[in-house]
Amino acid sequence: MKVLTVYYSRTGITAEVARALHAALGGELEEIKDTRNRAGIINYLYAGMEAALKKAAKIEPARHDPGAYDLVIIGTPVWSHNISTPVRAYLEQNKAKFKACAFFATCASSGAVKTLGDMENLSGVKGKALLDINKKEYRSGAFRKKAEQFARELLS
Ligand SMILES: Cc1cc2nc3c(=O)[nH]c(=O)nc-3n(C[C@H](O)[C@H](O)[C@H](O)COP(=O)(O)O)c2cc1C
């Protein structure tokens, strides 16, 4: 099975979950690159507002063609209880190409389950597995067990 794990990460949390999944599942790993500077409070507020308005960011072209993979795993941080704007852009641009998907979302405390449903709706693909990680699980390392379970579901 050819697997592509794709993620956007502003502060490294979604990236670390993506790396754990990539280690468990193999295949290729791709970071979605935003063209906007997201550092600082003004950009934080702007990002939250745009996510709530369901805007798509301007992203750099993808390196891998998702249509060439049996399974595409896509991860986003939760922004204002929504898909982050770079991942929204990726889903909008590539939704016609997905064969099968699984989704993961990281958050501080809430909004991940709703966001995973939004990812399924936007891509038009029901996730083969869904993974939500909050800050507590990330900090304690408990996210690794959840990521392993998610990977096992995908391999079964
Ligand atoms: C603009 C913005 C909005 C956010 N909104 C939420 C939210 O609605 N709920 C939540 O639990 N966390 C929220 N967060 C926190 C992130 O989802 C969380 O820290 C995530 O794990 C960060 O992932 P990253 O390090 O990959 O960027 C928000 C973060 C940003 C930057």
PDBQT file of the ligand as one rigid body, heavy atoms in Angstrom, charges set to zero:
ROOT
HETATM    1  C1  LIG A 201      -5.318  30.721  15.051  1.00  0.00    +0.000 C 
HETATM    2  C2  LIG A 201      -5.402  29.585  16.011  1.00  0.00    +0.000 A 
HETATM    3  C3  LIG A 201      -6.637  29.171  16.488  1.00  0.00    +0.000 A 
HETATM    4  C4  LIG A 201      -6.730  28.100  17.374  1.00  0.00    +0.000 A 
HETATM    5  N1  LIG A 201      -7.979  27.651  17.751  1.00  0.00    +0.000 NA
HETATM    6  C5  LIG A 201      -8.080  26.578  18.578  1.00  0.00    +0.000 A 
HETATM    7  C6  LIG A 201      -9.365  26.044  18.947  1.00  0.00    +0.000 A 
HETATM    8  O1  LIG A 201     -10.413  26.485  18.493  1.00  0.00    +0.000 OA
HETATM    9  N2  LIG A 201      -9.407  25.005  19.828  1.00  0.00    +0.000 N 
HETATM   10  C7  LIG A 201      -8.267  24.473  20.373  1.00  0.00    +0.000 A 
HETATM   11  O2  LIG A 201      -8.374  23.562  21.189  1.00  0.00    +0.000 OA
HETATM   12  N3  LIG A 201      -7.042  24.922  20.012  1.00  0.00    +0.000 NA
HETATM   13  C8  LIG A 201      -6.921  25.952  19.124  1.00  0.00    +0.000 A 
HETATM   14  N4  LIG A 201      -5.679  26.400  18.737  1.00  0.00    +0.000 N 
HETATM   15  C9  LIG A 201      -4.479  25.697  19.222  1.00  0.00    +0.000 C 
HETATM   16  C10 LIG A 201      -3.919  24.705  18.189  1.00  0.00    +0.000 C 
HETATM   17  O3  LIG A 201      -4.939  23.957  17.572  1.00  0.00    +0.000 OA
HETATM   18  C11 LIG A 201      -2.975  23.708  18.852  1.00  0.00    +0.000 C 
HETATM   19  O4  LIG A 201      -2.013  24.370  19.624  1.00  0.00    +0.000 OA
HETATM   20  C12 LIG A 201      -2.328  22.816  17.792  1.00  0.00    +0.000 C 
HETATM   21  O5  LIG A 201      -1.937  21.596  18.374  1.00  0.00    +0.000 OA
HETATM   22  C13 LIG A 201      -1.136  23.500  17.156  1.00  0.00    +0.000 C 
HETATM   23  O6  LIG A 201      -0.593  22.676  16.182  1.00  0.00    +0.000 OA
HETATM   24  P1  LIG A 201       0.751  23.070  15.408  1.00  0.00    +0.000 P 
HETATM   25  O7  LIG A 201       1.840  23.149  16.448  1.00  0.00    +0.000 OA
HETATM   26  O8  LIG A 201       0.964  21.939  14.485  1.00  0.00    +0.000 OA
HETATM   27  O9  LIG A 201       0.535  24.378  14.726  1.00  0.00    +0.000 OA
HETATM   28  C14 LIG A 201      -5.562  27.465  17.836  1.00  0.00    +0.000 A 
HETATM   29  C15 LIG A 201      -4.306  27.893  17.364  1.00  0.00    +0.000 A 
HETATM   30  C16 LIG A 201      -4.226  28.930  16.449  1.00  0.00    +0.000 A 
HETATM   31  C17 LIG A 201      -2.878  29.354  15.925  1.00  0.00    +0.000 C 
ENDROOT
TORSDOF 0
